[in-house]
Amino acid sequence: MTDASNGVVVTGAARGIGRAIAELYAERGWRVLSADLSLPPNLRGQRRVKADVSTAAGRERIVRAAREMGGVQVLVNNAAFQGAHGSVLDVSERGWARTLNVNLTAPLLLTRALVDLLPRSAAVVNVASVQGLFAEQGNAAYNASKGGLVNLTRAMALDLAPHGLRVNAVAPGAISTEAVLQSIMESDDPEQTRRDYEDLHALRRLGTPREVAQVVYFLGSEDAAFMTGAIVPVDGGMTASFMMAGRPV
Ligand SMILES: NC(=O)c1ccc[n+]([C@@H]2O[C@H](COP(=O)([O-])OP(=O)(O)OC[C@H]3O[C@@H](n4cnc5c(N)ncnc54)[C@H](O)[C@@H]3O)[C@@H](O)[C@H]2O)c1
């Protein structure tokens, strides 16, 4: 019999929001298994595994490491591919397939692969996006993948409830990750671009990876014991206003 309590798997944990999630769990005394394409940073002796969540071999590596860790109480499907920009008319088939594989199919298949290790009362938290609730012009693959993940979260909640599992998602607004900050710095007018990002949110600022991690932690915890199938915006009020949500980034 394995003791799954206080074991968490976080995908895409090498940087950004995933890293903040892994750090928060580690700080709170959890056993953390961080998975990513490149080896995630070492968090005080926690486990880490190099794995592509879109491949069967990568998922199998995560399952093996999770079993060695002694089981899993929370799975956070955070890894995402955000590199296939393009409209419905010009997004490449290859980019479309990669985006859907990593952002939508992998959370389904990794959850399925880990389900035998998840005790009743375990929780899955999917990291979706406001772009799963509304579309951004010229970002068709990402929008479709996150919209799919939003409704997959609801399907998972219904299908896994009989197993005692809860499944919820967060939908972050613009978060000050390395990637977002870099894209601001590389724009023609970084100050204006930053203001444009900030003005998408009622709170007039970017969110921090830590602020997303805290909501993920809550959804994975017993404090959220009566929540399943919920999509929780962590977006500084972006989706509270149709005008903000409708503005192009
Ligand atoms: N940053 C934002 O503003 C923002 C907003 C809304 C939603 N999100 C979502 O939050 C999550 C984290 O975003 P981020 O900004 O920290 O992203 P990021 O690109 O900084 O980090 C994503 C991590 O996932 C890893 N990854 C990508 N493909 C993988 C694969 N196939 N297998 C394993 N690991 C893989 C990457 O190596 C990277 O370390 C994503 O799901 C993203 O869609 C981010």
The ligand as a Gaussian input file, in Angstrom:
#p B3LYP/6-31G(d) Opt

LIG

0 1
 N        2.058000      33.087000     -18.929000
 C        0.818000      33.438000     -19.140000
 O        0.509000      34.621000     -19.253000
 C       -0.270000      32.400000     -19.235000
 C       -1.595000      32.842000     -19.358000
 C       -2.612000      31.895000     -19.406000
 C       -2.325000      30.558000     -19.344000
 N       -1.026000      30.152000     -19.240000
 C       -0.798000      28.708000     -19.165000
 O       -0.027000      28.442000     -18.018000
 C        0.792000      27.313000     -18.243000
 C        2.226000      27.691000     -17.977000
 O        2.537000      28.801000     -18.804000
 P        3.949000      29.539000     -18.727000
 O        3.703000      30.905000     -19.238000
 O        4.572000      29.324000     -17.422000
 O        4.687000      28.739000     -19.898000
 P        6.236000      28.547000     -20.189000
 O        6.314000      28.403000     -21.678000
 O        7.052000      29.578000     -19.523000
 O        6.504000      27.149000     -19.494000
 C        5.886000      26.001000     -19.966000
 C        6.762000      24.839000     -19.568000
 O        6.167000      23.670000     -20.133000
 C        7.195000      22.891000     -20.693000
 N        6.676000      22.052000     -21.754000
 C        6.236000      22.438000     -22.980000
 N        5.899000      21.375000     -23.712000
 C        6.119000      20.284000     -22.929000
 C        5.970000      18.897000     -23.128000
 N        5.544000      18.415000     -24.304000
 N        6.285000      18.058000     -22.112000
 C        6.739000      18.533000     -20.921000
 N        6.912000      19.843000     -20.683000
 C        6.599000      20.713000     -21.677000
 C        8.213000      23.894000     -21.226000
 O        9.485000      23.296000     -21.402000
 C        8.184000      24.953000     -20.137000
 O        9.137000      24.712000     -19.134000
 C        0.526000      26.867000     -19.663000
 O       -0.455000      25.863000     -19.658000
 C       -0.010000      28.126000     -20.312000
 O       -0.804000      27.835000     -21.433000
 C        0.005000      31.031000     -19.192000

